[in-house]
Each structure stands twice: as structure tokens, then as C-alpha cells.
């Protein structure tokens, strides 16, 4: 703990002097309401080549660094690659113009159609708990603004992301393309049934809450793969679960705590 505090002090000093990169502190949450573990030392030291076309003059750089310091590391996210990615992806490009002043606040924001862009801490936590590596194939249910897909793509994974709201799918796809995320593939469709022709997936992340774990998604998770999903009643708090497929017939479920997500929207096809 002392070493962590010393490191934090040094990092904050660097930020204040204008020479920092991306790091640390705040209070420990019990899992905070949102809209949308451990480090993994075996991953490659640097992510796969990237794609983000961020202007060299970034007026939000300091705000983004402070978000990482206070809302990501400060709330306990330890995976260094996830920390680095959260410091790179320009969240202000994924929020509506009227919310630009809150782009790096640690809470969800409306993006229209009753949907939200998730709280940065929750994005980082869910990404960390997936435990993905460069080259993995990941399914995301609930594209929203495309922010979570961008974070995953920055880690060097192939992202297949599904959004049931047509205008959100269209704008997210255009945004991800404009930023150069060529490994993020968007589909406008009910995500409950997943993307079977691309299965199996190394990881699945669900960024809206169903009232049960969709069996089609479990069936598309490969052995050894991880699903991170909020489950619970509409309009209330849910439980965030990390589900690992042990073998063809067995999964292991671990609670990550209480959260609050928008409900998983369905098209009510026959199941």
C-alpha cells in the first residue's frame, strides 16, 4: 500500500507539471450505478498496432488523464493495458455535444433512445474482467455509442458488436470507421441471439441488463472463455457476473457486485 501511495504521489506530481502519461486515486466503490480483479501479466507488453486517429492537439488530454487517475486506478482497476487504453480512447468523441463538458466525468451519460454511454470505471472494470488478449474474438451486446467497442479494439481484439437501435448502430459504425477501428464490426440486430456465424468467441460482454443469462450467448462462448454480464430486474439494481466456460457442459459464475444498467432491449422474436 505504501509503495502504491508513493507511486500515486509521483504520478500526480508529474501530471501537475505537465509531463505525465496515464495514471492514479479516489474511494473504493461497491460497484457504482452505470448505463452501459487482477492484472494479467501474461499479456503482450504493448497492444497490437492501432488505429485511433486522435489529433496531436487534444484539448481533453488532461481531463482524460485525470479521469484515469481518479476514476480508473483510484477505484481499483489494476490491469495496466486497460489503464493505458482508457487513457487513449477519446471519450469526448462518443458523447453528444451537449454533454461534452461531462465527457470525462465518472458517470454514465445519455446518448438518446433511452440508452447511455457507460461510466468509465464500469467500462474499465468489465474490460479487465474479460481478460482478453490481442487477437481474441469478442462479442459485444449493446454497441450504444461505440465507446466500449473502441476500448476493446484498442486492446488488439476483433470486436463483433450488436445494437438493436438502428440509428445508434448506424452512428456508432460511422464513428468507429472514422476513427480507424477497422477491427470493430457493427450489426444492427437483437443481440439476445448473438452472432452465431462468427462463434465461438473468446469473450462476450453485455452492456445492457437482461433478467436472465441468454442461453444463445452462453452457447457461443468457447471453452475457457469469459462472459461479463449484468443480470437483474428492469428499473432496479442488477448483479454483475463474470461467467467462465469450464467445459462444454459447465460454467463457473462469480459476482462482481451490484450495478445499474439500462435493460436489454428485445425485438421479441420467437426464442
C-alpha positions as CSV (number, residue, x, y, z in Angstrom):
1,X,0.0,0.0,0.0
2,X,2.8,2.4,0.9
3,X,4.5,1.7,-2.4
4,X,1.2,2.4,-4.2
5,X,0.7,5.7,-2.4
6,X,4.3,6.8,-3.2
7,X,3.8,5.9,-6.9
8,X,0.5,7.8,-6.9
9,X,2.2,10.9,-5.4
10,X,4.9,10.8,-8.0
11,X,2.3,10.4,-10.8
12,X,0.1,13.2,-9.7
13,X,3.2,15.4,-9.4
14,X,4.1,14.6,-13.0
15,X,0.5,15.4,-14.2
16,X,0.6,18.8,-12.5
17,X,4.0,19.6,-14.0
18,X,2.6,18.7,-17.5
19,X,4.8,15.6,-18.1
20,X,2.6,12.6,-17.2
21,X,1.2,9.7,-19.2
22,X,-1.9,8.0,-17.7
23,X,-2.3,7.1,-14.1
24,X,-4.0,7.1,-10.4
25,X,-6.8,7.7,-6.7
26,X,-10.4,8.1,-5.2
27,X,-12.6,6.0,-3.0
28,X,-13.3,2.3,-3.4
29,X,-16.8,1.7,-4.8
30,X,-19.0,-1.2,-4.1
31,X,-19.9,-1.1,-7.8
32,X,-21.5,2.1,-8.9
33,X,-24.7,2.7,-10.9
34,X,-23.9,2.8,-14.7
35,X,-25.5,2.8,-18.1
36,X,-24.0,0.6,-20.2
37,X,-9.9,-8.4,-10.5
38,X,-6.5,-8.9,-11.1
39,X,-3.9,-7.8,-13.6
40,X,-3.0,-10.2,-16.4
41,X,0.8,-10.3,-16.6
42,X,0.9,-12.9,-19.4
43,X,-0.4,-10.5,-22.0
44,X,2.0,-8.8,-24.5
45,X,3.7,-5.7,-23.1
46,X,2.1,-3.5,-25.8
47,X,-1.2,-3.8,-27.6
48,X,-1.5,-4.7,-31.3
49,X,-1.0,-1.8,-33.8
50,X,-3.6,0.8,-33.5
51,X,-5.9,2.6,-35.2
52,X,-7.1,5.7,-33.3
53,X,-6.9,8.9,-35.3
54,X,-6.7,11.3,-32.4
55,X,-5.4,14.9,-33.2
56,X,-2.0,15.7,-31.8
57,X,-3.5,18.7,-30.2
58,X,-6.0,17.1,-27.8
59,X,-7.9,19.7,-25.7
60,X,-9.3,16.9,-23.5
61,X,-6.0,15.2,-22.8
62,X,-5.6,16.5,-19.2
63,X,-9.2,15.7,-18.3
64,X,-8.8,12.2,-19.7
65,X,-5.6,11.7,-17.7
66,X,-7.3,12.8,-14.5
67,X,-10.3,10.5,-15.2
68,X,-7.8,7.6,-15.3
69,X,-6.1,8.8,-12.1
70,X,-9.2,9.3,-10.1
71,X,-11.9,7.0,-11.6
72,X,-10.0,4.1,-13.0
73,X,-6.8,3.4,-11.0
74,X,-8.2,5.2,-8.0
75,X,-11.2,2.8,-7.9
76,X,-9.0,-0.3,-8.1
77,X,-8.6,-1.2,-11.8
78,X,-5.1,-2.8,-11.9
79,X,-4.6,-4.2,-15.5
80,X,-2.0,-1.8,-17.0
81,X,-3.1,-2.4,-20.5
82,X,-6.7,-1.5,-19.7
83,X,-5.5,1.6,-17.8
84,X,-3.4,2.7,-20.8
85,X,-6.3,2.2,-23.2
86,X,-8.7,4.2,-21.1
87,X,-6.1,7.0,-21.3
88,X,-6.0,6.8,-25.1
89,X,-9.6,6.4,-26.3
90,X,-11.2,9.9,-26.8
91,X,-14.4,9.5,-24.8
92,X,-15.5,13.0,-25.8
93,X,-15.9,11.8,-29.4
94,X,-18.5,9.3,-28.2
95,X,-20.8,11.6,-26.2
96,X,-23.5,14.0,-27.6
97,X,-22.3,17.6,-28.0
98,X,-24.5,18.9,-25.2
99,X,-22.6,16.6,-22.7
100,X,-19.1,17.5,-23.8
101,X,-18.3,19.2,-20.5
102,X,-19.1,15.9,-18.7
103,X,-17.3,13.6,-21.2
104,X,-14.6,12.6,-18.6
105,X,-16.8,12.6,-15.5
106,X,-17.1,9.2,-13.9
107,X,-20.8,8.6,-14.5
108,X,-22.9,7.4,-17.5
109,X,-24.4,9.9,-19.9
110,X,-27.5,9.8,-22.2
111,X,-26.9,9.1,-25.9
112,X,-30.5,9.1,-27.0
113,X,-33.2,6.4,-27.5
114,X,-33.2,5.7,-23.7
115,X,-29.6,4.5,-23.9
116,X,-26.4,5.6,-22.2
117,X,-22.6,5.6,-22.6
118,X,-21.4,3.7,-19.6
119,X,-19.5,5.1,-16.6
120,X,-15.7,5.0,-17.4
121,X,-15.0,2.9,-14.3
122,X,-17.5,0.3,-15.3
123,X,-16.1,0.1,-18.9
124,X,-12.6,-0.4,-17.5
125,X,-13.8,-2.9,-14.9
126,X,-15.7,-5.0,-17.4
127,X,-12.8,-4.9,-19.8
128,X,-10.4,-6.0,-17.2
129,X,-12.6,-8.9,-16.1
130,X,-12.9,-10.2,-19.7
131,X,-9.1,-10.9,-19.6
132,X,-8.8,-10.6,-23.3
133,X,-5.5,-10.8,-25.3
134,X,-4.6,-9.3,-28.7
135,X,-6.0,-11.4,-31.5
136,X,-9.0,-12.6,-29.4
137,X,-12.5,-12.6,-30.9
138,X,-15.0,-10.7,-28.7
139,X,-18.8,-10.3,-29.0
140,X,-20.4,-7.2,-27.5
141,X,-24.1,-6.9,-27.0
142,X,-25.2,-3.3,-26.8
143,X,-23.0,-1.1,-29.0
144,X,-24.5,2.2,-27.9
145,X,-22.1,5.0,-28.9
146,X,-19.3,2.5,-29.7
147,X,-17.1,3.5,-26.8
148,X,-16.8,0.1,-25.3
149,X,-16.1,-1.4,-28.7
150,X,-13.3,1.2,-29.2
151,X,-11.7,0.3,-25.9
152,X,-11.7,-3.4,-26.8
153,X,-10.4,-2.7,-30.3
154,X,-7.5,-0.7,-28.8
155,X,-6.5,-3.9,-27.0
156,X,-6.0,-5.5,-30.4
157,X,-9.0,-7.8,-30.4
158,X,-11.6,-8.4,-33.1
159,X,-14.9,-6.9,-31.9
160,X,-18.3,-8.0,-33.2
161,X,-20.8,-5.6,-31.6
162,X,-24.6,-5.7,-31.9
163,X,-27.0,-2.9,-31.4
164,X,-30.8,-3.2,-31.7
165,X,-31.5,0.6,-32.1
166,X,-30.9,1.4,-35.8
167,X,-29.8,5.0,-35.5
168,X,-27.3,4.1,-32.7
169,X,-25.9,1.2,-34.8
170,X,-25.5,3.5,-37.8
171,X,-23.8,6.4,-36.0
172,X,-21.6,4.0,-33.9
173,X,-20.4,2.3,-37.1
174,X,-19.7,5.6,-38.8
175,X,-17.8,6.9,-35.7
176,X,-15.7,3.7,-35.3
177,X,-14.9,3.8,-39.1
178,X,-13.9,7.4,-38.9
179,X,-11.5,6.8,-36.0
180,X,-9.9,3.9,-37.9
181,X,-11.2,1.0,-35.8
182,X,-11.1,-1.5,-38.7
183,X,-11.4,-4.5,-36.4
184,X,-14.8,-3.4,-34.9
185,X,-17.7,-4.8,-36.8
186,X,-21.2,-3.4,-36.1
187,X,-24.5,-5.3,-36.7
188,X,-28.0,-3.8,-36.3
189,X,-29.9,-6.7,-34.7
190,X,-31.3,-8.1,-31.5
191,X,-28.3,-9.2,-29.6
192,X,-30.1,-11.8,-27.5
193,X,-29.3,-14.5,-30.1
194,X,-25.7,-13.4,-30.5
195,X,-23.7,-13.7,-33.8
196,X,-23.7,-17.4,-34.4
197,X,-21.8,-17.4,-37.7
198,X,-18.8,-15.8,-36.0
199,X,-19.0,-18.0,-32.9
200,X,-17.3,-19.3,-30.8
201,X,-16.0,-16.2,-29.0
202,X,-13.1,-15.9,-26.6
203,X,-15.1,-13.4,-24.6
204,X,-18.6,-11.9,-24.5
205,X,-19.5,-8.6,-22.9
206,X,-23.1,-7.5,-22.4
207,X,-23.6,-3.8,-21.8
208,X,-27.4,-3.8,-21.0
209,X,-29.2,-5.9,-18.4
210,X,-31.4,-8.9,-19.2
211,X,-33.4,-10.5,-16.4
212,X,-31.6,-13.8,-17.1
213,X,-28.4,-15.0,-18.8
214,X,-29.3,-15.6,-22.5
215,X,-28.6,-19.2,-23.4
216,X,-27.7,-18.5,-27.0
217,X,-24.8,-16.3,-25.8
218,X,-23.6,-19.0,-23.4
219,X,-23.6,-21.5,-26.3
220,X,-21.4,-19.1,-28.3
221,X,-18.7,-18.8,-25.6
222,X,-15.8,-21.1,-26.2
223,X,-14.3,-23.4,-23.5
224,X,-12.1,-21.2,-21.4
225,X,-13.9,-18.1,-22.5
226,X,-15.4,-15.4,-20.2
227,X,-18.7,-13.5,-20.3
228,X,-19.2,-10.4,-18.3
229,X,-22.9,-9.5,-18.0
230,X,-25.3,-7.6,-15.7
231,X,-28.4,-9.6,-14.8
232,X,-31.5,-8.4,-12.9
233,X,-34.9,-6.7,-13.0
234,X,-35.8,-3.8,-15.2
235,X,-35.6,-0.4,-13.4
236,X,-33.7,-1.8,-10.4
237,X,-30.2,-2.8,-9.5
238,X,-28.6,-5.8,-11.1
239,X,-25.7,-8.1,-10.3
240,X,-22.7,-8.0,-12.5
241,X,-21.5,-11.6,-13.2
242,X,-18.3,-13.0,-14.6
243,X,-19.1,-16.3,-16.2
244,X,-16.3,-18.7,-17.3
245,X,-17.0,-21.7,-19.5
246,X,-15.1,-24.6,-17.9
247,X,-16.1,-27.3,-20.4
248,X,-19.0,-27.9,-22.8
249,X,-21.5,-28.6,-20.1
250,X,-20.1,-26.5,-17.1
251,X,-19.8,-22.8,-16.4
252,X,-18.5,-21.0,-13.3
253,X,-20.2,-17.8,-12.2
254,X,-18.7,-15.1,-9.9
255,X,-20.4,-12.0,-8.7
256,X,-18.6,-8.7,-9.2
257,X,-21.1,-6.7,-7.2
258,X,-24.2,-4.6,-7.7
259,X,-24.7,-2.3,-10.7
260,X,-27.5,-0.5,-12.5
261,X,-27.7,-0.8,-16.3
262,X,-30.4,0.1,-18.9
263,X,-32.4,-3.0,-19.7
264,X,-31.5,-5.2,-22.7
265,X,-33.9,-4.3,-25.4
266,X,-35.5,-7.1,-27.3
267,X,-37.2,-7.4,-30.7
268,X,-39.4,-10.3,-29.3
269,X,-38.6,-12.8,-31.9
270,X,-39.6,-16.4,-31.1
271,X,-37.0,-17.9,-28.9
